[in-house]
Structure formats: C-alpha cells, structure tokens
C-alpha cells in the first residue's frame, strides 16, 4: 500500500501527517481552523475551516389570496 511522503523532508507514513487547532477562536471558544502539517518538518499541507458562519433563514411571510 502506498504511503504519503512529505515533499519537503521526505518522511513517509500517514502517522507523520497531523493536525492542530488554530489559536483564533470563535465567541464560543471553538477553533476557526484545523492546520494539517508534517510532524517532522512542519510542512503545511492545508488549512480546513472548522468554525462556519451560518446564514440565518429569515421567516417567510405568507399572505392569503384575495
């Protein structure tokens, strides 16, 4: 089975890819992002949004037919 390999340091193995929560926090103390990086050298693979702002759904006004 193929193992992921870090493009910077060359270390191999899925156990070398880790994630950490961002220091930035929402009002309810939830981290905004997860940072995915190499445990060995710190190469960042990507950032994943963890806290998402939702759009409130406005109430629908239904008028009777005349």
PDB file of N, CA, C, O and CB in Angstrom:
ATOM      1  N   UNK A   1       0.842  -1.175   0.000  1.00  0.00           N
ATOM      2  CA  UNK A   1       0.000   0.000   0.000  1.00  0.00           C
ATOM      3  C   UNK A   1       0.892   1.244   0.000  1.00  0.00           C
ATOM      4  O   UNK A   1       1.902   1.287   0.702  1.00  0.00           O
ATOM      5  CB  UNK A   1      -0.960  -0.005   1.220  1.00  0.00           C
ATOM      6  N   UNK A   2       0.523   2.231  -0.770  1.00  0.00           N
ATOM      7  CA  UNK A   2       1.303   3.468  -0.872  1.00  0.00           C
ATOM      8  C   UNK A   2       1.166   4.302   0.395  1.00  0.00           C
ATOM      9  O   UNK A   2       0.083   4.407   0.970  1.00  0.00           O
ATOM     10  CB  UNK A   2       0.857   4.288  -2.093  1.00  0.00           C
ATOM     11  N   UNK A   3       2.267   4.885   0.818  1.00  0.00           N
ATOM     12  CA  UNK A   3       2.286   5.757   1.985  1.00  0.00           C
ATOM     13  C   UNK A   3       2.529   7.190   1.531  1.00  0.00           C
ATOM     14  O   UNK A   3       3.312   7.418   0.608  1.00  0.00           O
ATOM     15  CB  UNK A   3       3.371   5.309   3.002  1.00  0.00           C
ATOM     16  N   UNK A   4       1.863   8.171   2.170  1.00  0.00           N
ATOM     17  CA  UNK A   4       2.124   9.559   1.807  1.00  0.00           C
ATOM     18  C   UNK A   4       3.555   9.955   2.157  1.00  0.00           C
ATOM     19  O   UNK A   4       4.127   9.465   3.131  1.00  0.00           O
ATOM     20  CB  UNK A   4       1.132  10.491   2.509  1.00  0.00           C
ATOM     21  N   UNK A   5       4.122  10.843   1.353  1.00  0.00           N
ATOM     22  CA  UNK A   5       5.507  11.277   1.547  1.00  0.00           C
ATOM     23  C   UNK A   5       5.545  12.797   1.587  1.00  0.00           C
ATOM     24  O   UNK A   5       4.974  13.452   0.716  1.00  0.00           O
ATOM     25  CB  UNK A   5       6.435  10.729   0.419  1.00  0.00           C
ATOM     26  N   UNK A   6       6.206  13.364   2.580  1.00  0.00           N
ATOM     27  CA  UNK A   6       6.325  14.816   2.716  1.00  0.00           C
ATOM     28  C   UNK A   6       7.193  15.359   1.582  1.00  0.00           C
ATOM     29  O   UNK A   6       8.290  14.847   1.361  1.00  0.00           O
ATOM     30  CB  UNK A   6       6.927  15.201   4.104  1.00  0.00           C
ATOM     31  N   UNK A   7       6.732  16.378   0.860  1.00  0.00           N
ATOM     32  CA  UNK A   7       7.512  16.929  -0.244  1.00  0.00           C
ATOM     33  C   UNK A   7       8.752  17.699   0.222  1.00  0.00           C
ATOM     34  O   UNK A   7       9.677  17.898  -0.565  1.00  0.00           O
ATOM     35  CB  UNK A   7       6.639  17.835  -1.076  1.00  0.00           C
ATOM     36  N   UNK A   8       8.787  18.131   1.477  1.00  0.00           N
ATOM     37  CA  UNK A   8       9.939  18.896   1.973  1.00  0.00           C
ATOM     38  C   UNK A   8      11.035  18.023   2.574  1.00  0.00           C
ATOM     39  O   UNK A   8      12.196  18.128   2.178  1.00  0.00           O
ATOM     40  CB  UNK A   8       9.480  19.889   3.006  1.00  0.00           C
ATOM     41  N   UNK A   9      10.676  17.157   3.530  1.00  0.00           N
ATOM     42  CA  UNK A   9      11.712  16.394   4.234  1.00  0.00           C
ATOM     43  C   UNK A   9      11.797  14.934   3.788  1.00  0.00           C
ATOM     44  O   UNK A   9      12.787  14.262   4.080  1.00  0.00           O
ATOM     45  CB  UNK A   9      11.457  16.445   5.718  1.00  0.00           C
ATOM     46  N   UNK A  10      10.766  14.426   3.078  1.00  0.00           N
ATOM     47  CA  UNK A  10      10.803  13.071   2.562  1.00  0.00           C
ATOM     48  C   UNK A  10      10.348  11.993   3.519  1.00  0.00           C
ATOM     49  O   UNK A  10      10.349  10.820   3.148  1.00  0.00           O
ATOM     50  CB  UNK A  10      12.149  12.767   2.135  1.00  0.00           C
ATOM     51  N   UNK A  11       9.955  12.340   4.744  1.00  0.00           N
ATOM     52  CA  UNK A  11       9.481  11.337   5.696  1.00  0.00           C
ATOM     53  C   UNK A  11       8.191  10.720   5.150  1.00  0.00           C
ATOM     54  O   UNK A  11       7.379  11.410   4.532  1.00  0.00           O
ATOM     55  CB  UNK A  11       9.248  11.969   7.116  1.00  0.00           C
ATOM     56  N   UNK A  12       8.006   9.401   5.384  1.00  0.00           N
ATOM     57  CA  UNK A  12       6.849   8.698   4.861  1.00  0.00           C
ATOM     58  C   UNK A  12       5.970   8.166   5.975  1.00  0.00           C
ATOM     59  O   UNK A  12       6.446   7.873   7.072  1.00  0.00           O
ATOM     60  CB  UNK A  12       7.285   7.566   3.962  1.00  0.00           C
ATOM     61  N   UNK A  13       4.676   8.043   5.684  1.00  0.00           N
ATOM     62  CA  UNK A  13       3.739   7.430   6.619  1.00  0.00           C
ATOM     63  C   UNK A  13       2.615   8.364   7.007  1.00  0.00           C
ATOM     64  O   UNK A  13       2.826   9.555   7.237  1.00  0.00           O
ATOM     65  CB  UNK A  13       4.461   6.978   7.852  1.00  0.00           C
ATOM     66  N   UNK A  14       1.422   7.812   7.076  1.00  0.00           N
ATOM     67  CA  UNK A  14       0.245   8.590   7.438  1.00  0.00           C
ATOM     68  C   UNK A  14       0.351   9.122   8.862  1.00  0.00           C
ATOM     69  O   UNK A  14      -0.226  10.163   9.176  1.00  0.00           O
ATOM     70  CB  UNK A  14      -1.015   7.746   7.287  1.00  0.00           C
ATOM     71  N   UNK A  15       1.078   8.424   9.726  1.00  0.00           N
ATOM     72  CA  UNK A  15       1.226   8.877  11.116  1.00  0.00           C
ATOM     73  C   UNK A  15       2.053  10.155  11.221  1.00  0.00           C
ATOM     74  O   UNK A  15       2.062  10.798  12.271  1.00  0.00           O
ATOM     75  CB  UNK A  15       1.871   7.783  11.957  1.00  0.00           C
ATOM     76  N   UNK A  16       2.744  10.528  10.154  1.00  0.00           N
ATOM     77  CA  UNK A  16       3.535  11.757  10.147  1.00  0.00           C
ATOM     78  C   UNK A  16       2.697  12.995   9.783  1.00  0.00           C
ATOM     79  O   UNK A  16       3.156  14.126   9.944  1.00  0.00           O
ATOM     80  CB  UNK A  16       4.693  11.615   9.169  1.00  0.00           C
ATOM     81  N   UNK A  17       1.469  12.777   9.294  1.00  0.00           N
ATOM     82  CA  UNK A  17       0.575  13.887   8.962  1.00  0.00           C
ATOM     83  C   UNK A  17      -0.350  14.094  10.153  1.00  0.00           C
ATOM     84  O   UNK A  17      -1.146  13.219  10.495  1.00  0.00           O
ATOM     85  CB  UNK A  17      -0.243  13.607   7.639  1.00  0.00           C
ATOM     86  N   UNK A  18      -0.238  15.252  10.776  1.00  0.00           N
ATOM     87  CA  UNK A  18      -1.018  15.555  11.976  1.00  0.00           C
ATOM     88  C   UNK A  18      -1.769  16.864  11.764  1.00  0.00           C
ATOM     89  O   UNK A  18      -1.536  17.573  10.785  1.00  0.00           O
ATOM     90  CB  UNK A  18      -0.102  15.642  13.234  1.00  0.00           C
ATOM     91  N   UNK A  19      -2.675  17.179  12.691  1.00  0.00           N
ATOM     92  CA  UNK A  19      -3.406  18.443  12.619  1.00  0.00           C
ATOM     93  C   UNK A  19      -3.427  19.098  13.985  1.00  0.00           C
ATOM     94  O   UNK A  19      -3.315  18.437  15.018  1.00  0.00           O
ATOM     95  CB  UNK A  19      -4.844  18.224  12.103  1.00  0.00           C
ATOM     96  N   UNK A  20      -3.573  20.409  13.964  1.00  0.00           N
ATOM     97  CA  UNK A  20      -3.658  21.174  15.202  1.00  0.00           C
ATOM     98  C   UNK A  20      -4.693  22.277  15.044  1.00  0.00           C
ATOM     99  O   UNK A  20      -4.925  22.773  13.941  1.00  0.00           O
ATOM    100  CB  UNK A  20      -2.282  21.767  15.583  1.00  0.00           C
ATOM    101  N   UNK A  21      -5.310  22.653  16.153  1.00  0.00           N
ATOM    102  CA  UNK A  21      -6.334  23.697  16.125  1.00  0.00           C
ATOM    103  C   UNK A  21      -5.681  25.072  16.072  1.00  0.00           C
ATOM    104  O   UNK A  21      -4.605  25.282  16.631  1.00  0.00           O
ATOM    105  CB  UNK A  21      -7.259  23.589  17.356  1.00  0.00           C
ATOM    106  N   UNK A  22      -6.345  26.004  15.392  1.00  0.00           N
ATOM    107  CA  UNK A  22      -5.833  27.369  15.298  1.00  0.00           C
ATOM    108  C   UNK A  22      -5.959  28.073  16.648  1.00  0.00           C
ATOM    109  O   UNK A  22      -6.780  27.700  17.486  1.00  0.00           O
ATOM    110  CB  UNK A  22      -6.586  28.159  14.204  1.00  0.00           C
ATOM    111  N   UNK A  23      -5.140  29.084  16.838  1.00  0.00           N
ATOM    112  CA  UNK A  23      -5.240  29.892  18.054  1.00  0.00           C
ATOM    113  C   UNK A  23      -6.440  30.822  17.988  1.00  0.00           C
ATOM    114  O   UNK A  23      -6.987  31.197  19.025  1.00  0.00           O
ATOM    115  CB  UNK A  23      -3.959  30.703  18.271  1.00  0.00           C
ATOM    116  N   UNK A  24      -6.862  31.205  16.770  1.00  0.00           N
ATOM    117  CA  UNK A  24      -8.040  32.048  16.614  1.00  0.00           C
ATOM    118  C   UNK A  24      -9.270  31.260  17.023  1.00  0.00           C
ATOM    119  O   UNK A  24      -9.427  30.099  16.644  1.00  0.00           O
ATOM    120  CB  UNK A  24      -8.173  32.561  15.160  1.00  0.00           C
ATOM    121  N   UNK A  25     -10.142  31.890  17.797  1.00  0.00           N
ATOM    122  CA  UNK A  25     -11.322  31.210  18.321  1.00  0.00           C
ATOM    123  C   UNK A  25     -12.581  32.032  18.059  1.00  0.00           C
ATOM    124  O   UNK A  25     -12.530  33.256  17.939  1.00  0.00           O
ATOM    125  CB  UNK A  25     -11.165  30.945  19.825  1.00  0.00           C
ATOM    126  N   UNK A  26     -13.696  31.339  17.975  1.00  0.00           N
ATOM    127  CA  UNK A  26     -14.989  31.999  17.837  1.00  0.00           C
ATOM    128  C   UNK A  26     -15.446  32.477  19.208  1.00  0.00           C
ATOM    129  O   UNK A  26     -14.768  32.264  20.213  1.00  0.00           O
ATOM    130  CB  UNK A  26     -16.042  31.046  17.202  1.00  0.00           C
ATOM    131  N   UNK A  27     -16.595  33.121  19.231  1.00  0.00           N
ATOM    132  CA  UNK A  27     -17.126  33.617  20.510  1.00  0.00           C
ATOM    133  C   UNK A  27     -17.366  32.497  21.507  1.00  0.00           C
ATOM    134  O   UNK A  27     -17.217  32.695  22.712  1.00  0.00           O
ATOM    135  CB  UNK A  27     -18.419  34.374  20.282  1.00  0.00           C
ATOM    136  N   UNK A  28     -17.735  31.331  21.016  1.00  0.00           N
ATOM    137  CA  UNK A  28     -17.979  30.209  21.932  1.00  0.00           C
ATOM    138  C   UNK A  28     -16.734  29.322  22.100  1.00  0.00           C
ATOM    139  O   UNK A  28     -16.843  28.153  22.471  1.00  0.00           O
ATOM    140  CB  UNK A  28     -19.154  29.364  21.421  1.00  0.00           C
ATOM    141  N   UNK A  29     -15.556  29.892  21.822  1.00  0.00           N
ATOM    142  CA  UNK A  29     -14.245  29.281  22.086  1.00  0.00           C
ATOM    143  C   UNK A  29     -13.913  28.102  21.178  1.00  0.00           C
ATOM    144  O   UNK A  29     -13.005  27.333  21.493  1.00  0.00           O
ATOM    145  CB  UNK A  29     -14.184  28.827  23.510  1.00  0.00           C
ATOM    146  N   UNK A  30     -14.621  27.934  20.057  1.00  0.00           N
ATOM    147  CA  UNK A  30     -14.313  26.881  19.096  1.00  0.00           C
ATOM    148  C   UNK A  30     -13.214  27.370  18.156  1.00  0.00           C
ATOM    149  O   UNK A  30     -13.250  28.524  17.729  1.00  0.00           O
ATOM    150  CB  UNK A  30     -15.583  26.467  18.295  1.00  0.00           C
ATOM    151  N   UNK A  31     -12.245  26.531  17.826  1.00  0.00           N
ATOM    152  CA  UNK A  31     -11.194  26.952  16.878  1.00  0.00           C
ATOM    153  C   UNK A  31     -11.791  27.195  15.497  1.00  0.00           C
ATOM    154  O   UNK A  31     -12.710  26.494  15.074  1.00  0.00           O
ATOM    155  CB  UNK A  31     -10.071  25.883  16.790  1.00  0.00           C
ATOM    156  N   UNK A  32     -11.260  28.196  14.799  1.00  0.00           N
ATOM    157  CA  UNK A  32     -11.758  28.513  13.461  1.00  0.00           C
ATOM    158  C   UNK A  32     -11.236  27.534  12.419  1.00  0.00           C
ATOM    159  O   UNK A  32     -11.949  27.202  11.471  1.00  0.00           O
ATOM    160  CB  UNK A  32     -11.366  29.931  13.078  1.00  0.00           C
ATOM    161  N   UNK A  33      -9.987  27.063  12.585  1.00  0.00           N
ATOM    162  CA  UNK A  33      -9.349  26.241  11.569  1.00  0.00           C
ATOM    163  C   UNK A  33      -8.650  25.041  12.180  1.00  0.00           C
ATOM    164  O   UNK A  33      -8.323  25.033  13.366  1.00  0.00           O
ATOM    165  CB  UNK A  33      -8.362  27.063  10.772  1.00  0.00           C
ATOM    166  N   UNK A  34      -8.427  24.030  11.356  1.00  0.00           N
ATOM    167  CA  UNK A  34      -7.513  22.940  11.647  1.00  0.00           C
ATOM    168  C   UNK A  34      -6.374  23.075  10.643  1.00  0.00           C
ATOM    169  O   UNK A  34      -6.615  23.183   9.440  1.00  0.00           O
ATOM    170  CB  UNK A  34      -8.226  21.520  11.560  1.00  0.00           C
ATOM    171  N   UNK A  35      -5.147  23.069  11.125  1.00  0.00           N
ATOM    172  CA  UNK A  35      -3.974  23.157  10.265  1.00  0.00           C
ATOM    173  C   UNK A  35      -3.393  21.752  10.141  1.00  0.00           C
ATOM    174  O   UNK A  35      -3.060  21.131  11.150  1.00  0.00           O
ATOM    175  CB  UNK A  35      -2.912  24.172  10.833  1.00  0.00           C
ATOM    176  N   UNK A  36      -3.269  21.245   8.917  1.00  0.00           N
ATOM    177  CA  UNK A  36      -2.753  19.904   8.650  1.00  0.00           C
ATOM    178  C   UNK A  36      -1.297  20.058   8.216  1.00  0.00           C
ATOM    179  O   UNK A  36      -1.001  20.756   7.246  1.00  0.00           O
ATOM    180  CB  UNK A  36      -3.611  19.154   7.548  1.00  0.00           C
ATOM    181  N   UNK A  37      -0.378  19.393   8.951  1.00  0.00           N
ATOM    182  CA  UNK A  37       1.050  19.608   8.709  1.00  0.00           C
ATOM    183  C   UNK A  37       1.868  18.346   8.966  1.00  0.00           C
ATOM    184  O   UNK A  37       1.378  17.378   9.549  1.00  0.00           O
ATOM    185  CB  UNK A  37       1.566  20.741   9.585  1.00  0.00           C
ATOM    186  N   UNK A  38       3.127  18.375   8.518  1.00  0.00           N
ATOM    187  CA  UNK A  38       4.059  17.269   8.723  1.00  0.00           C
ATOM    188  C   UNK A  38       4.617  17.342  10.147  1.00  0.00           C
ATOM    189  O   UNK A  38       5.096  18.390  10.580  1.00  0.00           O
ATOM    190  CB  UNK A  38       5.214  17.308   7.670  1.00  0.00           C
ATOM    191  N   UNK A  39       4.553  16.245  10.854  1.00  0.00           N
ATOM    192  CA  UNK A  39       5.050  16.189  12.228  1.00  0.00           C
ATOM    193  C   UNK A  39       6.568  16.390  12.285  1.00  0.00           C
ATOM    194  O   UNK A  39       7.088  16.928  13.262  1.00  0.00           O
ATOM    195  CB  UNK A  39       4.675  14.850  12.870  1.00  0.00           C
ATOM    196  N   UNK A  40       7.265  15.964  11.254  1.00  0.00           N
ATOM    197  CA  UNK A  40       8.717  16.004  11.239  1.00  0.00           C
ATOM    198  C   UNK A  40       9.280  17.401  10.963  1.00  0.00           C
ATOM    199  O   UNK A  40      10.127  17.890  11.711  1.00  0.00           O
ATOM    200  CB  UNK A  40       9.232  15.044  10.211  1.00  0.00           C
ATOM    201  N   UNK A  41       8.806  18.045   9.881  1.00  0.00           N
ATOM    202  CA  UNK A  41       9.416  19.323   9.486  1.00  0.00           C
ATOM    203  C   UNK A  41       8.468  20.513   9.556  1.00  0.00           C
ATOM    204  O   UNK A  41       8.917  21.656   9.463  1.00  0.00           O
ATOM    205  CB  UNK A  41       9.951  19.212   8.094  1.00  0.00           C
ATOM    206  N   UNK A  42       7.165  20.277   9.716  1.00  0.00           N
ATOM    207  CA  UNK A  42       6.208  21.376   9.811  1.00  0.00           C
ATOM    208  C   UNK A  42       5.620  21.834   8.492  1.00  0.00           C
ATOM    209  O   UNK A  42       4.880  22.817   8.456  1.00  0.00           O
ATOM    210  CB  UNK A  42       6.852  22.521  10.456  1.00  0.00           C
ATOM    211  N   UNK A  43       5.937  21.137   7.400  1.00  0.00           N
ATOM    212  CA  UNK A  43       5.351  21.493   6.102  1.00  0.00           C
ATOM    213  C   UNK A  43       3.827  21.477   6.213  1.00  0.00           C
ATOM    214  O   UNK A  43       3.241  20.492   6.664  1.00  0.00           O
ATOM    215  CB  UNK A  43       5.832  20.514   4.983  1.00  0.00           C
ATOM    216  N   UNK A  44       3.190  22.577   5.798  1.00  0.00           N
ATOM    217  CA  UNK A  44       1.735  22.684   5.898  1.00  0.00           C
ATOM    218  C   UNK A  44       1.101  22.131   4.628  1.00  0.00           C
ATOM    219  O   UNK A  44       1.375  22.599   3.523  1.00  0.00           O
ATOM    220  CB  UNK A  44       1.300  24.158   6.133  1.00  0.00           C
ATOM    221  N   UNK A  45       0.245  21.119   4.809  1.00  0.00           N
ATOM    222  CA  UNK A  45      -0.481  20.521   3.685  1.00  0.00           C
ATOM    223  C   UNK A  45      -1.728  21.329   3.362  1.00  0.00           C
ATOM    224  O   UNK A  45      -2.125  21.420   2.201  1.00  0.00           O
ATOM    225  CB  UNK A  45      -0.861  19.064   3.997  1.00  0.00           C
ATOM    226  N   UNK A  46      -2.346  21.914   4.375  1.00  0.00           N
ATOM    227  CA  UNK A  46      -3.551  22.691   4.136  1.00  0.00           C
ATOM    228  C   UNK A  46      -4.202  23.163   5.417  1.00  0.00           C
ATOM    229  O   UNK A  46      -3.819  22.772   6.519  1.00  0.00           O
ATOM    230  CB  UNK A  46      -4.530  21.889   3.345  1.00  0.00           C
ATOM    231  N   UNK A  47      -5.194  24.013   5.241  1.00  0.00           N
ATOM    232  CA  UNK A  47      -5.969  24.556   6.355  1.00  0.00           C
ATOM    233  C   UNK A  47      -7.434  24.238   6.075  1.00  0.00           C
ATOM    234  O   UNK A  47      -7.931  24.465   4.972  1.00  0.00           O
ATOM    235  CB  UNK A  47      -5.735  26.114   6.532  1.00  0.00           C
ATOM    236  N   UNK A  48      -8.117  23.711   7.085  1.00  0.00           N
ATOM    237  CA  UNK A  48      -9.513  23.301   6.935  1.00  0.00           C
ATOM    238  C   UNK A  48     -10.362  24.143   7.876  1.00  0.00           C
ATOM    239  O   UNK A  48     -10.059  24.248   9.065  1.00  0.00           O
ATOM    240  CB  UNK A  48      -9.695  21.774   7.229  1.00  0.00           C
ATOM    241  N   UNK A  49     -11.426  24.745   7.346  1.00  0.00           N
ATOM    242  CA  UNK A  49     -12.332  25.532   8.194  1.00  0.00           C
ATOM    243  C   UNK A  49     -13.061  24.608   9.163  1.00  0.00           C
ATOM    244  O   UNK A  49     -13.594  23.570   8.772  1.00  0.00           O
ATOM    245  CB  UNK A  49     -13.354  26.328   7.330  1.00  0.00           C
ATOM    246  N   UNK A  50     -13.074  25.003  10.424  1.00  0.00           N
ATOM    247  CA  UNK A  50     -13.790  24.213  11.424  1.00  0.00           C
ATOM    248  C   UNK A  50     -15.015  24.969  11.923  1.00  0.00           C
ATOM    249  O   UNK A  50     -16.057  24.369  12.187  1.00  0.00           O
ATOM    250  CB  UNK A  50     -12.863  23.861  12.602  1.00  0.00           C
ATOM    251  N   UNK A  51     -14.888  26.281  12.051  1.00  0.00           N
ATOM    252  CA  UNK A  51     -15.997  27.112  12.506  1.00  0.00           C
ATOM    253  C   UNK A  51     -16.583  27.803  11.284  1.00  0.00           C
ATOM    254  O   UNK A  51     -15.877  28.528  10.583  1.00  0.00           O
ATOM    255  CB  UNK A  51     -15.535  28.156  13.588  1.00  0.00           C
ATOM    256  N   UNK A  52     -17.858  27.588  11.026  1.00  0.00           N
ATOM    257  CA  UNK A  52     -18.505  28.141   9.835  1.00  0.00           C
ATOM    258  C   UNK A  52     -19.633  29.063  10.269  1.00  0.00           C
ATOM    259  O   UNK A  52     -20.448  28.716  11.123  1.00  0.00           O
ATOM    260  CB  UNK A  52     -19.043  27.009   8.907  1.00  0.00           C
ATOM    261  N   UNK A  53     -19.662  30.250   9.662  1.00  0.00           N
ATOM    262  CA  UNK A  53     -20.752  31.176   9.934  1.00  0.00           C
ATOM    263  C   UNK A  53     -21.955  30.751   9.113  1.00  0.00           C
ATOM    264  O   UNK A  53     -21.856  30.598   7.895  1.00  0.00           O
ATOM    265  CB  UNK A  53     -20.344  32.644   9.613  1.00  0.00           C
ATOM    266  N   UNK A  54     -23.072  30.563   9.759  1.00  0.00           N
ATOM    267  CA  UNK A  54     -24.269  30.164   9.027  1.00  0.00           C
ATOM    268  C   UNK A  54     -25.130  31.386   8.750  1.00  0.00           C
ATOM    269  O   UNK A  54     -25.145  32.345   9.522  1.00  0.00           O
ATOM    270  CB  UNK A  54     -25.069  29.103   9.815  1.00  0.00           C
ATOM    271  N   UNK A  55     -25.835  31.334   7.649  1.00  0.00           N
ATOM    272  CA  UNK A  55     -26.750  32.410   7.289  1.00  0.00           C
ATOM    273  C   UNK A  55     -28.101  32.120   7.937  1.00  0.00           C
ATOM    274  O   UNK A  55     -28.685  31.063   7.701  1.00  0.00           O
ATOM    275  CB  UNK A  55     -26.884  32.550   5.733  1.00  0.00           C
ATOM    276  N   UNK A  56     -28.597  33.045   8.746  1.00  0.00           N
ATOM    277  CA  UNK A  56     -29.920  32.800   9.328  1.00  0.00           C
ATOM    278  C   UNK A  56     -30.985  32.821   8.235  1.00  0.00           C
ATOM    279  O   UNK A  56     -30.919  33.615   7.296  1.00  0.00           O
ATOM    280  CB  UNK A  56     -30.244  33.854  10.418  1.00  0.00           C
ATOM    281  N   UNK A  57     -31.942  31.954   8.372  1.00  0.00           N
ATOM    282  CA  UNK A  57     -33.032  31.875   7.401  1.00  0.00           C
ATOM    283  C   UNK A  57     -34.136  32.811   7.874  1.00  0.00           C
ATOM    284  O   UNK A  57     -34.706  32.610   8.947  1.00  0.00           O
ATOM    285  CB  UNK A  57     -33.562  30.399   7.239  1.00  0.00           C
ATOM    286  N   UNK A  58     -34.443  33.839   7.073  1.00  0.00           N
ATOM    287  CA  UNK A  58     -35.500  34.764   7.503  1.00  0.00           C
ATOM    288  C   UNK A  58     -36.862  34.075   7.474  1.00  0.00           C
ATOM    289  O   UNK A  58     -37.082  33.173   6.665  1.00  0.00           O
ATOM    290  CB  UNK A  58     -35.521  36.022   6.604  1.00  0.00           C
ATOM    291  N   UNK A  59     -37.781  34.495   8.352  1.00  0.00           N
ATOM    292  CA  UNK A  59     -39.103  33.883   8.324  1.00  0.00           C
ATOM    293  C   UNK A  59     -39.821  34.224   7.026  1.00  0.00           C
ATOM    294  O   UNK A  59     -39.638  35.306   6.469  1.00  0.00           O
ATOM    295  CB  UNK A  59     -39.934  34.339   9.528  1.00  0.00           C
ATOM    296  N   UNK A  60     -40.627  33.303   6.557  1.00  0.00           N
ATOM    297  CA  UNK A  60     -41.388  33.533   5.336  1.00  0.00           C
ATOM    298  C   UNK A  60     -42.748  34.120   5.699  1.00  0.00           C
ATOM    299  O   UNK A  60     -43.429  33.658   6.614  1.00  0.00           O
ATOM    300  CB  UNK A  60     -41.552  32.218   4.525  1.00  0.00           C
ATOM    301  N   UNK A  61     -43.109  35.138   4.959  1.00  0.00           N
ATOM    302  CA  UNK A  61     -44.416  35.768   5.156  1.00  0.00           C
ATOM    303  C   UNK A  61     -45.347  35.260   4.071  1.00  0.00           C
ATOM    304  O   UNK A  61     -45.111  35.470   2.881  1.00  0.00           O
ATOM    305  CB  UNK A  61     -44.315  37.335   5.127  1.00  0.00           C
ATOM    306  N   UNK A  62     -46.380  34.605   4.488  1.00  0.00           N
ATOM    307  CA  UNK A  62     -47.352  34.056   3.536  1.00  0.00           C
ATOM    308  C   UNK A  62     -48.637  34.863   3.653  1.00  0.00           C
ATOM    309  O   UNK A  62     -49.246  34.928   4.721  1.00  0.00           O
ATOM    310  CB  UNK A  62     -47.619  32.528   3.801  1.00  0.00           C
ATOM    311  N   UNK A  63     -49.043  35.477   2.547  1.00  0.00           N
ATOM    312  CA  UNK A  63     -50.293  36.247   2.530  1.00  0.00           C
ATOM    313  C   UNK A  63     -51.381  35.434   1.849  1.00  0.00           C
ATOM    314  O   UNK A  63     -51.122  34.783   0.838  1.00  0.00           O
ATOM    315  CB  UNK A  63     -50.102  37.610   1.809  1.00  0.00           C
ATOM    316  N   UNK A  64     -52.587  35.463   2.386  1.00  0.00           N
ATOM    317  CA  UNK A  64     -53.676  34.719   1.752  1.00  0.00           C
ATOM    318  C   UNK A  64     -54.059  35.354   0.422  1.00  0.00           C
ATOM    319  O   UNK A  64     -53.910  36.561   0.232  1.00  0.00           O
ATOM    320  CB  UNK A  64     -54.899  34.657   2.680  1.00  0.00           C
ATOM    321  N   UNK A  65     -54.550  34.532  -0.491  1.00  0.00           N
ATOM    322  CA  UNK A  65     -55.035  35.046  -1.777  1.00  0.00           C
ATOM    323  C   UNK A  65     -56.323  35.837  -1.539  1.00  0.00           C
ATOM    324  O   UNK A  65     -57.122  35.503  -0.664  1.00  0.00           O
ATOM    325  CB  UNK A  65     -55.278  33.876  -2.799  1.00  0.00           C
ATOM    326  N   UNK A  66     -56.505  36.885  -2.331  1.00  0.00           N
ATOM    327  CA  UNK A  66     -57.728  37.693  -2.182  1.00  0.00           C
ATOM    328  C   UNK A  66     -58.749  37.290  -3.174  1.00  0.00           C
ATOM    329  O   UNK A  66     -59.842  37.856  -3.201  1.00  0.00           O
ATOM    330  CB  UNK A  66     -57.438  39.166  -2.329  1.00  0.00           C
TER     331      UNK A  66
END
